[in-house]
Amino acid sequence: MVNNILHRLDIHTGTAQRILSGFIKDQIEKVGMNGVVVGLSGGIDSALSAYLSADALGAENVLAVRMPYRTSSADSLTDADAVIEALGIRSVTVPISDMADALIAQFPDMNNLRRGNIMARCRMVVLYDQSAAHGLLPVGTSNKTEFLLGYSTIYGDSGVAMHPIADLYKYQVRQLSRAMGVPDPVIDKPPSADLWAGQTDEDELGFRYDDVDQVLFLLVDERYTVDEVIAEGFDAAFVRDVWRRVKANHYKRTMPNVAKISQRTIGHDFLYLRDWVGG
């Protein structure tokens, strides 16, 4: 029998909000930008990112960009509108169907994975264009569960300038979202990347977020071995598959590796602003 440990993932929402809002404010001040641009999908992750950004910088310094594809759910735009209205942030809608279909149409055998990657990268093209147009920093909307499982697209949803919620499991994203007043319909609907009709995260992954969050918490935060997690009552095949995904997708969580040949190599020995001696 599985020992439900979701309570061990509980966070102090007030402290989390203060840390994450402070992180966003600090990042903007360091680079001297005017604010942030966030891709608002109508889902909980992007909604929470928008709420944190508005809390950190003021609503006037947040631009929400809705980027529907022709198969996107109408509810996604409605839910995004609810967030925009609640926060009083600026918004723009940039459909991506034409730009995505120009490539998709050239490959009749293209599957949903390839289509989804193209859509994710088109959306990031739009975000960086709006970044350049308005002097805004693109803010990420991916959570810790997605990152650990590799459920992201390189130079798509992972290709942003900062990640405010990437250290929150999906369970914790829901906690903080409720505390900050994200609309209930956004929190309660099935998570979806909205890449094709009827697509949901949990159907595509093959398991529930609450289940995988517990396994990931034990493996990553508590440093349990696979066997120790199985001993907690979790299905052995499930635990092994989760850990396989975490290891196989590590490359998605790092910058492209630089081959080291000098004494101080970017990403190896030259890592932080404090390395910039002098000026």
ZILINQUI-V535687 format. One record per helix or strand of 2 or more residues. SS is the DSSP state (2 for helix, 1 for strand). FROM is the first residue (numbers start at 1). TO is the last residue. If there is no record, write none. Layout:
# ZILINQUI-V535687
SS	FROM	TO
SS	FROM	TO
This chain:
# ZILINQUI-V535687
2	6	9
2	13	31
1	35	39
2	44	57
2	59	61
1	62	66
2	74	87
1	90	93
2	97	104
2	112	134
1	136	139
2	144	149
2	170	180
2	184	188
2	201	205
2	209	221
2	226	231
2	236	248
2	250	253
2	273	275
